Amino acid sequence: MKGNMLIKALVIDKVSETFDTKKGSKTLHLLVCQDQSRPPLRNSFDYEMLPEELSKHGAGLVDKTVELNVQNISQGFSGRIRMSGTIMKAA
C-alpha cells in the first residue's frame, strides 16, 4: 500500500534485524508497535525507523505513544506487517 495514513501506536519494543544483501550487510531498526486507534489492528506491527529518527529518538520510545505518518505498508520477512513513513510526534 502506498499513500499517507496517520496512526497512533504504543511502542512495546525496539529491535534490530541484520541481513546480508548484494551490497553487504544491512541493519534495520524497528519499533514493535500496538495500534491505539479504534478499532485497533488485532496484531502488533513493525515500524521501520529512518536513520535520522534513530539518531533523534534511539531506544527512548519504548513504552511511549507515537503518532506515525505511514506512507508504506508491506509484509516483512516473517510475514509481519511492516510500516514506514515518519514519526510525527512522540509522547
C-alpha positions in Angstrom: 0.0 0.0 0.0 1.2 3.5 -0.8 -0.3 6.7 0.5 -0.5 8.5 3.7 -2.3 7.4 6.9 -1.9 8.8 10.5 -1.7 6.1 13.1 -1.4 6.4 16.9 0.5 3.5 18.4 2.1 2.3 21.6 5.8 1.3 21.2 6.2 -2.0 23.0 9.8 -2.9 21.9 12.7 -1.8 19.7 14.6 -4.5 17.8 17.2 -4.6 15.1 17.4 -7.0 12.1 20.6 -7.6 10.3 20.8 -9.4 7.0 23.1 -9.8 4.0 22.5 -8.1 0.7 24.4 -8.0 -2.6 26.0 -4.7 -1.3 26.9 -6.2 2.1 25.3 -6.4 5.5 22.3 -4.2 6.3 20.7 -3.4 9.6 17.1 -2.3 10.1 15.9 -0.6 13.3 12.3 -1.5 14.0 9.8 -0.3 16.6 7.3 -3.0 17.6 4.0 -1.2 17.9 0.5 -1.8 19.1 -2.2 0.1 17.3 -4.1 2.5 19.5 -6.8 3.5 17.1 -10.4 2.3 17.2 -11.0 -0.4 16.2 -7.3 -1.3 16.5 -5.3 -3.8 14.4 -5.5 -7.2 16.0 -1.8 -7.8 15.9 1.3 -5.7 16.6 3.2 -4.3 13.7 6.8 -3.2 13.0 7.7 0.4 12.1 11.0 0.8 10.2 12.8 3.8 11.6 14.7 6.2 9.3 18.4 6.8 10.2 17.6 10.4 11.4 14.7 9.0 13.6 17.1 6.5 15.1 19.6 9.2 16.0 16.9 11.5 17.4 14.9 9.0 19.4 17.1 5.9 19.8 15.6 3.4 22.2 13.8 6.2 24.1 10.4 5.4 22.5 9.7 2.1 24.3 6.5 2.4 26.4 5.6 5.7 24.7 2.8 6.7 22.3 3.9 7.8 18.9 1.9 9.3 16.0 3.1 7.9 12.7 2.5 9.3 9.2 2.6 5.9 7.5 3.5 6.1 3.8 4.1 2.4 3.0 2.7 -0.9 4.4 4.3 -4.2 3.4 4.8 -7.7 4.7 8.2 -8.3 6.4 10.3 -11.4 6.0 8.5 -13.2 8.8 5.0 -12.3 7.5 4.6 -9.5 10.0 3.1 -6.1 8.9 5.8 -3.6 8.3 5.2 0.1 8.0 7.4 3.0 7.1 7.0 6.8 7.0 7.7 9.5 9.5 7.4 9.8 13.3 5.3 12.9 13.7 5.0 13.1 17.4 6.3 11.1 20.4 4.8 11.5 23.9 
